[in-house]
Amino acid sequence: MKMEINKHNENILRMASVHPELVVLSADLGTSCEVKEFAQKYPDRYFSMGIAEQNMCSWAAGLAREGYRPYLHTFSVFLYRRILDQLEMSIAYPNLPVVFCGFVPGITTPGGVSHQSTNDIGVVRTIPNFAIFDVGDATEIERVLDLAWDFNGPVYIRQLRKEVPRLFPANKPMEFNKARVLSEGTDVVIFSSSIMTEEAMRATAALKNKGVSIEHLHISTLKPFTDPQVVESLKKVKYGAVTIENGTVIGGLGTCVAEVMAENAIGKPLLKVGLNDQYAHGASKMYLLEHYHLDAMELIKKVEKLMGKDLGIKKEDLEAIRFEDFSEV
């Protein structure tokens, strides 16, 4: 698969050119969060707050009350765990239009538990007024800032950085609260988000080669979670559902799907792939995916469990499945 340079910087500059009220705040991570060029072009609209995230959040609240539209930048773990009180009382309670651009979500950082936001979705989902976006590729990065602007309220973005894949066509942008149907089928439905959609696409290709009919939905809006496509896909499949996510299975995508199934009386099994009530240690993304069983092979095992059969798919079978054509989905 061809990797592309993250265009977050280009997008924030584009938006700033047409929205003079947009300002950027950074917690001493402007370069790491790809807003260095913004600081150079708009020095009067860029605020480097130092390693003081609570203060940055309070500043953002004040700026928003004065008519500005703050976009906060730091690693995602510092945008919910470290500043939860300010997040709730200063931003969510008054329902202010502040966007939290949280980089390196989940296991995408080798920094270990202190830098990994693995339970962020479960925490932020409980905060009233917030929307949550979890981008999966270059196409979604190009659109997510616009969706956050249009929401006109508190938004938490799980953002990717540096080189990213383009899994989805550039002419089919991310949509608010709408799942992306990547494969249609009637045996099992797979729900994936973030970097896990790559693994789910590999698994889906291998499963289809074995005659399994897979419905695959990529989820980029985790709150609200009311897309009717989710219910439609759950009802049409025979064996049940599997979720795969970049974080803990408690409170995240798997919980979102479970709630929908309960609310709509969909009596089918649901299996979850993700961190199981544990923290991850520091290592490369690829190592962590395999070590914690967050990969395509684990997803296949879950589908086999739902169907009650061994499909005979081996790890070496997956090695031959890359992503050259996935951008054409």
C-alpha positions, 0 to 999 in steps of 0.5 A: 500500500502506498503511504501518504503524508498526513495532511492535517497541517494543510487542512488546518491552514485551509480552514484558517484562511476562510475562518478568521476566528479559528485559533490553534492551541498547542501543549508544547507539541506543535511539531509533533501534532503537525501545526508548525507551519500554522504557527509560522503563517498565523503567529497571532492565532497560534498559542503555545501553552507549554506542558500545561494542558489544564490551563490550555483547556481553560484558555480555550473556554475563554476564547470560545466565549469570546467568539473564537473557535479553538482547535487544541493540539497534543497527544490524545491521552493528555486531552482527556485523562489529564484535563477531565475536570476542565474538559467537563466544567469549562467546555462540555457543560457550557457546550462550547465549540472547542475541538480537541485534536488528539494525536497518536490514539491507542497503541499508535505510540511506542510511549507506553501506558503514560502516552497511550489513550486506550480508554479515552472513548469510554471516558469521553462518551459519558460526557454530555454534548461531545462528539467523537471522531476516530479517523482511519486513513488519509481520506478521513483526515482530509474531512474530519476538521470540517465535520468538527467545525460544522458540529459547532460544539465540543468535539474529540478527534482521535487523529493519526499523524505522519505517514498514513494509508489511503484506504478509501477513495478521495472522492468519498469523504468521511460523513458525520454519524455514517458508517462506511460500508466496505463489504456486503454480506450475510454471514457475519458483520465486522465493525472496525475503527481507526487503524484496525480497519486495515486489519479488518480489510485483510481478514475480510479478503481472506474470509471471502476466499474461503466462501464466507459472506462478510458485511464490513462497516468502518466506523468513524463517528463513535458519538453520536452512534445512531446510524441506522446502517448499524442496525440494518447490518446487524439484522441481515447477518446469520451468525452475529457480529465482531468488533475490532478497535484501537483500545479497550473493549470496555466502553468503546466501539464494542460497547457502542454496538452492544448497546445498539443490539440490546436497544433493538432486541437483536439476539445474536452473538457479539465478539470483541477484539481489543485490549481486554481490561489491561494496559499496553506496554511500549513497543512498535504498533505492529508488535503490539497488534500481534502481542495483544491479539488485535490483528487480522488473525485474531479477527478471523478466529472470532469469525470462526468461533461465531460460525463454529468451524475452522476455516483453515486460514493461516498467518502466511495466507494473510501475508499475501494480502496487502492493500494495493486495491483497497483505495478503490473500495 
